[in-house]
Amino acid sequence: MADFNLEDFVNILNNKEVFQYLIDKKVIKEKKFLETYEYEKELHELQIELTAIQNKVIADNKRVLIIFEGRDAAGKGGAIERLVEYLNPKKLRIISLPKPTAEESTQWYFQRYFKQLPNAGEIVFFDRSWYNRAVVEPVFGFCTPEQHMLFLKQVNEVEELLIQDGVIVIKFFLSISKEEQAKRLEERRTDVLKQWKIGPLDQQAQEKWSDYTSYIKTLFKTTGTKLSPWIEIETDNKKKARLEAFKIIINQIANQKREKTEDFVKIHN
């Protein structure tokens, strides 16, 4: 289906002749078109709401840290892209740290991340975070078992100190089925416009699926707490997952309680 923005959807739906013409010429499929319109409409409404929330964060000098973790190709980058699309760029940062330098490797593990924590009135997104040491690093042997265990021993206290100091910490883990991951990785390999997304570790995501699963279970069991729970969102349906992330962030920053979460969302605490 052709790419349309929300204004395009509205204009087409308001002109029945154009709508039917596009269906007849197989430019669009009616069901998919209407589903996408509903998604774009809700997404736009949530983006407006999140913009208002950011204005409140700025006015109240709040500090917000939003962590995105998850399996390869689960949609972390895409979710963050939609979340920040209409936010004030002067008051947000997206952090995706590269491999530690030789100097950083000699420092306390959390040290380089602490430099990136939010200032007053700022929202910071971690596109992967210190939790690399909980899953990716042990899976690929980039840390020792002792370093892995030390991290698990320290991280809850680190986050507790941040929260006690007033930082709002929201932790997402985006899950994906093995079949859907294989499909998306293949799309990245074959689509020239998506090949930039392929990293050296992505190639082994399927081979090491069971290893990832084992460390992810330990992650949830050990680092999901009442004070700083993991919000796991299944992302085989990217659109539903993105909308849910919006709703959770809006409610948590506004300190509101939702009566119900979707069946594709799990809380680990």
Residue frames relative to the residue before (quaternion, step in Angstrom):
aa qw qx qy qz dx dy dz
M 1.0000 0.0000 0.0000 0.0000 0.00 0.00 0.00
A 0.5462 -0.6199 0.4533 0.3344 3.56 -1.04 0.78
D 0.5002 -0.6444 0.4864 0.3131 3.57 -1.22 0.51
F 0.0039 -0.7868 0.6165 -0.0289 3.56 -0.86 1.02
N 0.3238 -0.6911 0.5944 0.2533 3.55 -1.17 0.55
L 0.7384 -0.4314 0.2657 0.4450 3.57 -1.27 0.19
E 0.6326 0.5331 -0.3350 0.4510 3.59 0.99 -0.78
D 0.6226 0.5366 -0.3355 0.4604 3.60 1.04 -0.78
F 0.6399 0.5343 -0.3235 0.4477 3.57 0.92 -0.93
V 0.6766 0.5017 -0.2942 0.4516 3.57 0.85 -1.00
N 0.6666 0.5097 -0.3032 0.4516 3.58 0.89 -0.92
I 0.6620 0.5018 -0.3061 0.4650 3.58 0.96 -0.86
L 0.6879 0.4841 -0.2863 0.4588 3.58 0.89 -0.92
N 0.6580 0.5017 -0.3091 0.4688 3.58 1.15 -0.52
N 0.7129 0.3463 -0.2347 0.5628 3.57 1.29 -0.14
K 0.2885 -0.8145 0.4797 0.1524 3.57 -0.01 1.31
E 0.6333 0.5383 -0.3395 0.4403 3.59 1.03 -0.72
V 0.6586 0.4909 -0.3031 0.4831 3.58 0.96 -0.86
F 0.6281 0.5488 -0.3259 0.4451 3.56 0.97 -0.89
Q 0.6982 0.4616 -0.2712 0.4753 3.58 0.84 -0.98
Y 0.6147 0.5541 -0.3423 0.4449 3.58 1.05 -0.75
L 0.6721 0.4971 -0.2948 0.4628 3.59 0.92 -0.90
I 0.6265 0.5140 -0.3297 0.4844 3.57 1.12 -0.67
D 0.6693 0.5136 -0.2968 0.4474 3.58 0.87 -0.98
K 0.7206 0.4231 -0.2351 0.4965 3.58 1.02 -0.82
K 0.4229 -0.7455 0.4201 0.2983 3.57 1.38 0.12
V 0.2955 0.7288 -0.5416 0.2970 3.53 1.10 0.79
I 0.7827 0.0943 -0.0422 0.6138 3.56 1.15 -0.71
K 0.2989 -0.6775 0.6292 0.2362 3.52 -1.36 0.33
E 0.5426 -0.6883 0.3655 0.3134 3.55 -0.61 1.18
K 0.6920 0.4862 -0.3011 0.4406 3.60 0.74 -1.01
K 0.6852 0.4768 -0.2888 0.4688 3.58 0.85 -0.96
F 0.6184 0.5533 -0.3368 0.4449 3.58 1.04 -0.79
L 0.6964 0.4719 -0.2749 0.4656 3.58 0.85 -0.98
E 0.6315 0.5227 -0.3315 0.4670 3.59 1.05 -0.75
T 0.6686 0.4956 -0.2985 0.4671 3.57 0.96 -0.88
Y 0.6112 0.5461 -0.3449 0.4574 3.57 1.06 -0.72
E 0.6596 0.5039 -0.3116 0.4625 3.60 0.90 -0.90
Y 0.6368 0.5215 -0.3198 0.4693 3.57 1.05 -0.79
E 0.6847 0.4879 -0.2913 0.4564 3.59 0.81 -1.00
K 0.6369 0.5287 -0.3272 0.4558 3.58 1.04 -0.75
E 0.6856 0.4635 -0.2872 0.4823 3.59 0.89 -0.92
L 0.6120 0.5508 -0.3432 0.4519 3.57 1.04 -0.79
H 0.6642 0.5092 -0.3032 0.4557 3.58 0.90 -0.94
E 0.6471 0.5179 -0.3174 0.4608 3.58 0.97 -0.84
L 0.6749 0.4850 -0.2893 0.4749 3.58 0.99 -0.85
Q 0.6152 0.5376 -0.3475 0.4602 3.58 1.08 -0.66
I 0.6251 0.5178 -0.3293 0.4823 3.58 1.05 -0.74
E 0.6645 0.5087 -0.2985 0.4589 3.56 0.95 -0.92
L 0.6635 0.4976 -0.3084 0.4659 3.58 0.97 -0.83
T 0.5922 0.5558 -0.3598 0.4594 3.59 1.11 -0.62
A 0.6484 0.5044 -0.3094 0.4790 3.57 1.01 -0.81
I 0.6288 0.5271 -0.3252 0.4701 3.57 1.06 -0.78
Q 0.6434 0.5137 -0.3309 0.4612 3.59 0.96 -0.81
N 0.6217 0.5385 -0.3424 0.4541 3.59 0.99 -0.78
K 0.6455 0.5101 -0.3068 0.4786 3.56 1.08 -0.76
V 0.6107 0.5442 -0.3366 0.4665 3.58 1.07 -0.78
I 0.6661 0.4998 -0.2919 0.4705 3.57 0.95 -0.93
A 0.6843 0.5028 -0.2888 0.4421 3.58 0.84 -1.00
D 0.7572 0.3819 -0.1945 0.4929 3.58 1.02 -0.85
N 0.4095 -0.7356 0.4497 0.2983 3.60 1.32 0.08
K 0.2659 0.7669 -0.5363 0.2315 3.56 0.99 0.81
R 0.2450 -0.7308 0.6140 0.1700 3.55 -1.29 0.40
V 0.0473 -0.8216 0.5671 -0.0353 3.57 -0.67 1.14
L 0.0651 -0.7750 0.6285 0.0105 3.55 -0.89 1.02
I 0.0509 -0.7989 0.5992 -0.0160 3.57 -0.64 1.16
I 0.1596 -0.8104 0.5624 0.0376 3.55 -0.51 1.25
F 0.0877 -0.7735 0.6264 0.0401 3.55 -0.92 0.96
E 0.0471 0.7560 -0.6494 0.0675 3.53 -0.75 1.17
G 0.2504 0.7826 -0.5505 0.1476 3.57 -1.23 0.16
R 0.6505 -0.4956 0.3948 0.4188 3.51 -1.31 0.13
D 0.6451 -0.5055 0.3997 0.4105 3.55 -1.27 0.38
A 0.8400 0.1709 -0.1728 0.4851 3.56 -1.10 0.90
A 0.4345 0.7086 -0.4598 0.3125 3.60 1.20 0.34
G 0.6017 -0.6225 0.3388 0.3684 3.60 1.24 -0.13
K 0.2500 0.7972 -0.5161 0.1886 3.59 1.15 0.51
G 0.7024 0.4769 -0.2709 0.4536 3.57 0.78 -1.05
G 0.6597 0.5165 -0.3051 0.4527 3.57 0.97 -0.86
A 0.6406 0.5196 -0.3221 0.4646 3.57 1.02 -0.80
I 0.6615 0.4977 -0.3067 0.4697 3.58 0.90 -0.91
E 0.6208 0.5591 -0.3385 0.4329 3.58 0.99 -0.83
R 0.6824 0.4647 -0.2921 0.4828 3.61 0.92 -0.86
L 0.6408 0.5541 -0.3260 0.4197 3.57 0.99 -0.82
V 0.7771 0.3702 -0.1885 0.4729 3.59 0.88 -0.90
E 0.3693 0.7961 -0.4462 0.1756 3.58 1.27 -0.27
Y 0.8183 0.1919 -0.0838 0.5353 3.60 0.90 -0.89
L 0.4478 0.6803 -0.4653 0.3465 3.58 1.21 0.35
N 0.5993 -0.5569 0.4400 0.3704 3.54 -1.29 0.44
P 0.3426 -0.7878 0.4700 0.2030 3.62 -0.35 1.19
K 0.5899 0.5846 -0.3709 0.4156 3.59 1.20 -0.40
K 0.7630 0.3329 -0.1739 0.5260 3.55 1.23 -0.45
L 0.6952 0.3588 -0.3181 0.5355 3.57 1.08 0.72
R 0.0848 -0.7675 0.6317 0.0687 3.53 -1.28 0.46
I 0.2110 -0.7297 0.6347 0.1421 3.54 -1.19 0.68
I 0.1111 -0.8220 0.5585 0.0079 3.55 -0.57 1.19
S 0.1052 0.7528 -0.6424 0.0979 3.54 -0.82 1.08
L 0.1574 -0.8519 0.4943 0.0722 3.54 0.20 1.31
P 0.4343 -0.6855 0.5181 0.2704 3.58 -1.06 0.74
K 0.7463 -0.3300 0.2994 0.4945 3.55 -1.31 -0.21
P 0.5474 -0.6290 0.4263 0.3507 3.64 -0.92 0.80
T 0.4696 -0.6391 0.5263 0.3067 3.55 -1.14 0.67
A 0.6959 -0.4416 0.3429 0.4507 3.56 -1.30 0.13
E 0.6625 0.5003 -0.3051 0.4666 3.58 0.99 -0.84
E 0.6639 0.5095 -0.3085 0.4522 3.59 0.91 -0.91
S 0.6176 0.5695 -0.3402 0.4227 3.57 1.10 -0.66
T 0.6669 0.4805 -0.3001 0.4840 3.60 1.23 -0.39
Q 0.6068 0.5851 -0.3384 0.4182 3.60 1.29 -0.27
W 0.6571 -0.4227 0.4186 0.4629 3.52 -1.37 0.06
Y 0.5970 -0.6377 0.3404 0.3480 3.57 -0.80 1.01
F 0.7183 0.4664 -0.2603 0.4458 3.61 0.91 -0.88
Q 0.4784 0.7428 -0.4095 0.2272 3.57 1.19 -0.50
R 0.7117 0.4563 -0.2879 0.4498 3.60 0.78 -0.92
Y 0.6232 0.5246 -0.3429 0.4678 3.59 1.19 -0.45
F 0.6058 0.5809 -0.3573 0.4097 3.58 1.06 -0.72
K 0.6041 0.5695 -0.3529 0.4315 3.58 1.13 -0.62
Q 0.7151 0.4612 -0.2313 0.4716 3.58 1.22 -0.52
L 0.4163 0.7296 -0.4654 0.2791 3.61 1.23 0.02
P 0.6035 -0.6136 0.3692 0.3507 3.62 -1.09 0.66
N 0.3570 -0.6788 0.6016 0.2232 3.50 -1.24 0.69
A 0.7178 -0.4176 0.3138 0.4603 3.58 -1.28 0.09
G 0.8293 0.1928 -0.1671 0.4971 3.56 -0.93 0.96
E 0.6356 0.5577 -0.3000 0.4416 3.57 1.25 0.21
I 0.2085 -0.7243 0.6422 0.1397 3.54 -1.23 0.67
V 0.0768 -0.7917 0.6059 0.0150 3.57 -0.82 1.02
F 0.1882 -0.7623 0.6127 0.0899 3.54 -0.94 0.99
F 0.1795 -0.7452 0.6317 0.1157 3.57 -0.91 0.94
D 0.1560 -0.7547 0.6336 0.0676 3.57 -0.60 1.20
R 0.7217 -0.1254 -0.0561 0.6785 3.47 0.38 1.49
S 0.1201 -0.8219 0.5553 -0.0398 3.52 -1.07 0.78
W 0.7754 -0.2660 0.2399 0.5201 3.54 -1.19 -0.59
Y 0.5706 0.6049 -0.3839 0.4014 3.60 1.22 -0.26
N 0.3554 0.6945 -0.5182 0.3504 3.59 1.23 0.25
R 0.6736 0.5086 -0.2953 0.4476 3.56 1.03 -0.81
A 0.6368 0.5348 -0.3357 0.4425 3.60 1.18 -0.30
V 0.8146 0.2101 -0.0844 0.5340 3.60 1.06 -0.69
V 0.7640 0.4027 -0.2411 0.4426 3.60 0.33 -1.24
E 0.6920 0.5004 -0.2992 0.4256 3.58 0.78 -1.00
P 0.7037 0.4288 -0.3050 0.4775 3.66 0.77 -0.78
V 0.5882 0.5737 -0.3765 0.4280 3.61 1.07 -0.64
F 0.7920 0.3106 -0.1460 0.5049 3.58 0.91 -0.93
G 0.5318 -0.6653 0.3965 0.3425 3.58 1.24 0.18
F 0.3904 0.7352 -0.4704 0.2931 3.59 1.16 0.56
C 0.7475 0.1966 -0.1785 0.6088 3.57 1.30 -0.01
T 0.5246 -0.6185 0.4749 0.3415 3.56 -1.23 0.37
P 0.6432 -0.5012 0.3870 0.4305 3.62 -1.19 0.30
E 0.6321 0.5370 -0.3294 0.4512 3.58 1.07 -0.73
Q 0.6508 0.5021 -0.3124 0.4761 3.60 1.01 -0.79
H 0.6235 0.5399 -0.3266 0.4617 3.56 1.05 -0.78
M 0.6924 0.4729 -0.2779 0.4686 3.58 0.85 -0.96
L 0.6265 0.5297 -0.3402 0.4595 3.60 1.03 -0.74
F 0.6222 0.5332 -0.3381 0.4628 3.58 1.01 -0.78
L 0.6756 0.4951 -0.2985 0.4574 3.59 0.82 -0.97
K 0.6392 0.5285 -0.3164 0.4604 3.57 1.13 -0.64
Q 0.7585 0.4250 -0.2023 0.4507 3.58 1.01 -0.83
V 0.6252 0.6299 -0.3538 0.2951 3.58 0.94 -0.89
N 0.6429 0.5256 -0.3497 0.4337 3.62 0.92 -0.74
E 0.6524 0.5039 -0.3115 0.4726 3.56 1.03 -0.79
V 0.6110 0.5487 -0.3439 0.4554 3.59 1.04 -0.78
E 0.7054 0.4545 -0.2716 0.4711 3.58 0.82 -0.97
E 0.6064 0.5490 -0.3539 0.4534 3.57 1.07 -0.67
L 0.6480 0.5139 -0.3156 0.4652 3.59 0.99 -0.83
L 0.6362 0.5237 -0.3271 0.4625 3.59 0.99 -0.80
I 0.6838 0.4876 -0.2838 0.4628 3.57 0.88 -0.97
Q 0.6363 0.5245 -0.3255 0.4627 3.58 1.01 -0.79
D 0.6828 0.4730 -0.2785 0.4822 3.57 1.14 -0.64
G 0.6630 -0.5585 0.2853 0.4088 3.58 1.28 0.13
V 0.4950 0.6436 -0.4462 0.3765 3.60 1.23 0.04
I 0.3158 -0.7111 0.5961 0.1984 3.58 -0.97 0.90
V 0.0677 -0.8107 0.5815 -0.0076 3.59 -0.55 1.18
I 0.0150 -0.7810 0.6235 -0.0331 3.56 -0.78 1.10
K 0.1030 -0.8248 0.5558 0.0093 3.58 -0.65 1.13
F 0.0810 -0.7894 0.6083 0.0113 3.56 -0.69 1.16
F 0.0563 -0.7350 0.6715 0.0757 3.52 -1.20 0.67
L 0.2032 -0.7978 0.5606 0.0891 3.57 -0.58 1.19
S 0.1732 -0.7967 0.5763 0.0561 3.54 -0.63 1.20
I 0.0568 -0.7749 0.6293 0.0167 3.54 -1.27 0.44
S 0.4899 -0.6437 0.4856 0.3313 3.60 -1.06 0.62
K 0.6263 -0.5503 0.3911 0.3899 3.57 -1.18 0.51
E 0.6498 0.5296 -0.3128 0.4467 3.58 1.02 -0.82
E 0.6808 0.4764 -0.2911 0.4741 3.58 0.92 -0.90
Q 0.6158 0.5375 -0.3504 0.4573 3.59 1.04 -0.70
A 0.6404 0.5254 -0.3232 0.4576 3.59 0.94 -0.88
K 0.6473 0.5280 -0.3081 0.4554 3.57 0.99 -0.87
R 0.6997 0.4662 -0.2782 0.4644 3.60 0.86 -0.94
L 0.6364 0.5196 -0.3354 0.4611 3.59 1.01 -0.72
E 0.6359 0.5165 -0.3255 0.4722 3.56 1.06 -0.74
E 0.6167 0.5377 -0.3374 0.4655 3.59 1.05 -0.75
R 0.6472 0.5154 -0.3194 0.4622 3.57 1.01 -0.79
R 0.6705 0.5053 -0.3054 0.4492 3.56 0.99 -0.78
T 0.7708 0.3925 -0.1866 0.4657 3.58 1.00 -0.84
D 0.6745 0.4558 -0.2902 0.5031 3.60 1.20 -0.41
V 0.4326 -0.7279 0.4712 0.2470 3.58 -0.50 1.21
L 0.6819 0.5072 -0.2882 0.4413 3.58 1.01 -0.80
K 0.7280 0.3999 -0.2374 0.5037 3.60 1.24 -0.29
Q 0.4654 0.7230 -0.4307 0.2742 3.59 1.23 -0.18
W 0.5624 0.6048 -0.3883 0.4089 3.58 1.18 -0.46
K 0.6147 0.5753 -0.3396 0.4193 3.59 1.20 -0.48
I 0.5963 0.5954 -0.3664 0.3945 3.58 1.18 -0.45
G 0.1133 -0.7861 0.6062 0.0427 3.55 -0.77 1.08
P 0.6858 -0.5015 0.3259 0.4147 3.58 -1.21 0.32
L 0.6864 0.4784 -0.2911 0.4639 3.60 1.10 -0.62
D 0.5354 0.6476 -0.3998 0.3662 3.59 1.19 -0.51
Q 0.6065 0.5958 -0.3511 0.3924 3.55 1.06 -0.79
Q 0.7520 0.3929 -0.2016 0.4894 3.58 1.13 -0.67
A 0.3667 0.7686 -0.4670 0.2380 3.59 1.27 0.04
Q 0.6849 0.4682 -0.2816 0.4821 3.58 0.99 -0.83
E 0.6490 0.5342 -0.3199 0.4372 3.57 0.94 -0.89
K 0.7716 0.3368 -0.1615 0.5149 3.56 0.99 -0.87
W 0.1997 0.8257 -0.5060 0.1493 3.59 1.21 0.48
S 0.6924 0.4822 -0.2843 0.4552 3.60 0.82 -0.97
D 0.6270 0.5256 -0.3368 0.4659 3.59 1.04 -0.75
Y 0.6275 0.5247 -0.3245 0.4750 3.56 0.98 -0.87
T 0.6563 0.5368 -0.3155 0.4262 3.58 0.85 -1.00
S 0.6515 0.5286 -0.3109 0.4467 3.57 0.94 -0.89
Y 0.7120 0.4425 -0.2624 0.4780 3.59 0.85 -0.94
I 0.6048 0.5440 -0.3598 0.4571 3.60 1.10 -0.59
K 0.6247 0.5299 -0.3379 0.4635 3.60 1.00 -0.77
T 0.6532 0.4986 -0.3054 0.4811 3.58 0.99 -0.84
L 0.5998 0.5729 -0.3420 0.4417 3.57 1.06 -0.80
F 0.7043 0.4617 -0.2729 0.4652 3.57 0.76 -1.04
K 0.6819 0.5110 -0.2886 0.4366 3.56 0.90 -0.96
T 0.7665 0.4080 -0.1896 0.4583 3.57 0.94 -0.95
T 0.8199 0.2779 -0.1136 0.4874 3.59 0.91 -0.87
G 0.5441 0.5473 -0.4320 0.4667 3.58 1.23 0.25
T 0.0367 0.8235 -0.5603 0.0811 3.59 -0.43 1.21
K 0.6716 -0.4740 0.3704 0.4326 3.57 -1.27 0.23
L 0.6942 0.4755 -0.2646 0.4712 3.55 1.02 -0.87
S 0.8070 0.0917 -0.0049 0.5833 3.58 1.04 -0.82
P 0.0071 -0.8500 0.5263 -0.0214 3.60 0.43 1.20
W 0.4378 -0.6275 0.5615 0.3150 3.52 -1.34 0.27
I 0.1807 -0.7412 0.6362 0.1150 3.55 -1.03 0.84
E 0.1133 -0.8124 0.5715 0.0259 3.56 -0.29 1.27
I 0.0542 -0.7955 0.6036 -0.0049 3.57 -0.76 1.08
E 0.3324 -0.7204 0.5732 0.2048 3.56 -0.82 1.01
T 0.1615 -0.8534 0.4950 0.0249 3.57 -0.67 1.12
D 0.2571 0.7548 -0.5636 0.2157 3.62 1.04 0.52
N 0.7002 0.2746 -0.2054 0.6262 3.55 1.24 -0.58
K 0.2974 -0.8105 0.4791 0.1584 3.57 -0.03 1.33
K 0.6670 0.5352 -0.3180 0.4094 3.55 0.89 -0.92
K 0.6621 0.4885 -0.3072 0.4782 3.58 0.90 -0.89
A 0.6425 0.5377 -0.3192 0.4429 3.57 1.00 -0.86
R 0.6627 0.5077 -0.3094 0.4553 3.59 0.92 -0.88
L 0.6495 0.5121 -0.3222 0.4606 3.58 0.92 -0.86
E 0.6552 0.5139 -0.3154 0.4552 3.57 0.98 -0.83
A 0.6186 0.5381 -0.3450 0.4569 3.60 1.01 -0.75
F 0.6132 0.5417 -0.3370 0.4658 3.59 1.00 -0.81
K 0.6978 0.4936 -0.2830 0.4352 3.56 0.74 -1.09
I 0.6564 0.5132 -0.3119 0.4566 3.57 0.97 -0.85
I 0.6638 0.5019 -0.3097 0.4599 3.59 0.89 -0.92
I 0.6482 0.5230 -0.3175 0.4534 3.58 0.89 -0.93
N 0.7024 0.4709 -0.2718 0.4592 3.57 0.86 -0.95
Q 0.6831 0.4905 -0.3070 0.4456 3.59 0.91 -0.81
I 0.6599 0.4817 -0.3237 0.4771 3.60 0.95 -0.75
A 0.6954 0.4514 -0.2636 0.4932 3.57 1.05 -0.79
N 0.3799 -0.7571 0.4491 0.2842 3.57 1.36 -0.09
Q 0.4188 0.6776 -0.4844 0.3617 3.53 1.02 0.89
K 0.3313 -0.7291 0.5606 0.2108 3.57 -1.14 0.57
R 0.2763 -0.7430 0.5859 0.1684 3.55 -0.94 0.92
E 0.4995 -0.6796 0.4514 0.2915 3.54 -0.96 0.86
K 0.8203 0.0994 0.0079 0.5632 3.58 1.03 -0.74
T 0.1874 -0.7327 0.6367 0.1504 3.54 -1.16 0.65
E 0.5967 -0.5812 0.4131 0.3679 3.56 -1.19 0.51
D 0.6059 -0.5957 0.3858 0.3595 3.57 -1.19 0.52
F 0.6559 0.4800 -0.3281 0.4814 3.61 1.24 -0.16
V 0.6184 0.4942 -0.3437 0.5052 3.58 1.30 0.38
K 0.0496 -0.7831 0.6198 0.0104 3.56 -0.95 0.93
I 0.2443 -0.7513 0.5967 0.1409 3.56 -1.07 0.80
H 0.1249 -0.7905 0.5981 0.0427 3.57 -0.78 1.06
N 0.2375 0.7723 -0.5549 0.1979 3.56 -0.41 1.25
